[in-house]
Amino acid sequence: MDRHTTLVTGATQGLGRGIALDLAARGHAVLLHGRDRARLDAVAAEVREHAPDAPVRTYLADLGDLDQVRGLAAEIAAAEPRLDGLVNNAVAGGGAEPLRREFSAQGHELRFAVNHLAPYALVRGLLPLLTASAPARVVNVASIGQEAVDFDDVMLEHGYEGLRAYCRSKLAMIMATFELAAELEGTGVSVNALHPAHLMDTEGVRAYGLAPLVGVDEGVRPTVRLLVDPELDGTTGRYFDQYSDTRAHEQAYDPAARARLMELTHRLLGRPPSPPRPWGSEGCARTGGSGADRVPTIQ
């Protein structure tokens, strides 16, 4: 039996755990990523109990360290014969101490590193495996909470606040989604981003001091849909608000801003930039709600 194999980052709790359970119940082989071995093993055991026939394998890495991100990609590429799906779900939220500026192992602002640099680097490292397994789908878990990236202060050295950093990093993730989709057009690898649900009952929401409004299942369903729905074959370079193909923050459709972000991203990752690819008139998401009315929140 040829099983779909999907990697879920941040699978030890919240949305990632829910996605893993859902995919395993569908018979997918599930690759679980986490940064804590005990929690990773506990979720793996839970998934195996929930779906005894679904293969489950675990991978340990701290996405706040780009060296570990590269190591994770290399380990998966060496061990796995195929990769049909990748869900970049792991997240650094607003934080329990939102005025305390935190840093990655490489000295970058932590939310920008975990929410943007790490998933982009992971996709890059797994591209040979994804393209060899095509059709394959990458789903970037973003947020409706988006704020324009300030290229004069990308790492928020001035006026730092955790939720602001989170919202900027999630917009960066969406901008990179659009760029990757354009670059990978014709390869059979699709790349989309979504806001899964508003204020789910997750550790990140509670840590920031917000009251959850919906259960995690509200976010699991639209996320898994982007991975498995045959009606979405070939759909790429889009931003979804749950099930709706809609419009992200306006900066995501600014070619100059996207180019500037990618130049910075490649420089921080220590790799040469990709050649520019034309992307039609203004971007990849269909016209929907204005980005101006986005309410900062965490997924």
C-alpha positions, 0 to 999 in steps of 0.5 A, a space after each residue: 500500500 502506497 501511503 501518503 507521508 506527512 511531516 507535522 512540525 510542532 506536533 507535541 501539542 495543540 494544532 499540530 497534535 490534532 493534525 497528526 491524529 487526524 492524518 493518522 486516522 486517514 491512514 497517512 504515515 505521520 512524521 512527528 516533529 518536536 523539541 522535547 523528547 518526552 512530549 514527542 514520545 508521548 504524542 507518538 504513543 497516543 497517535 499509535 493508539 488512536 490509529 494502530 495501522 498508521 506508521 508513526 515516526 519521530 524527529 527531534 529538533 529545536 527550530 530556534 536553531 537553524 543548524 538543527 533545522 538543517 539537520 532535521 531536513 537532512 535526517 528526514 531526507 536520508 531516512 524517508 523514501 517519500 514526503 507527500 506533505 509538510 505542515 509548518 505548524 511549529 510556532 513561537 507565539 506572543 509569549 508569557 512575557 511579551 515585553 521580553 525580547 528573545 533570541 534564536 541560537 543565531 542571535 535573530 529575534 526569536 519569533 522571526 526565526 521560528 515562524 519565518 526563517 525555520 519553516 523556509 529553511 526546512 522547505 528548502 532542505 526538503 525540496 529534493 524529497 518533496 519534488 521527487 514525491 510530487 504531487 506534494 503539498 506544503 501548508 504554512 500555518 500563518 495567522 489572520 494577525 498580520 503586521 507589515 514588516 519594518 525593513 528598517 527594524 526587522 528584528 524589532 530592536 525598538 518598541 519590542 512587543 511579543 504579539 507585534 513580533 508574532 504578527 510581523 513574522 506571520 506576514 513574512 511567512 505568507 510573503 515567503 509562501 507566495 515567493 516559493 509558490 512562484 518559484 516551484 510552479 510546474 514542479 508539482 509542489 504546491 505551497 499555501 498558507 492559512 489562518 486555521 481558526 481564531 483564538 484556538 484553545 492552545 498553550 500559546 493563546 493561554 500563555 499570552 493571557 488571551 481567552 480561547 474562543 474555539 477548540 483546536 478541531 476548528 483549526 485542524 479541519 481547514 488545515 488538513 483540507 489543504 493537504 488532502 482535498 482533491 479539489 485543491 490539486 494544483 492550487 498554490 500561492 494562496 492565503 486561506 482564512 480557514 476555508 476561504 481563499 482570501 487576501 492577506 495584508 497588502 504588503 504581501 502583494 508588494 513585489 519590492 517588499 517581497 524581494 527585499 524580504 527574500 534577499 534578507 532571508 537568504 542572507 540570514 540563512 547563508 545561501 544565495 538568493 533564488 533567481 527572480 520568477 515572474 508572478 503575474 500582475 500583483 500576487 497569488 491570492 485572489 482578491 478578498 478582504 482588505 488587509 487593513 482590517 486584520 485584527 492582531 491575534 495568535 492562532 
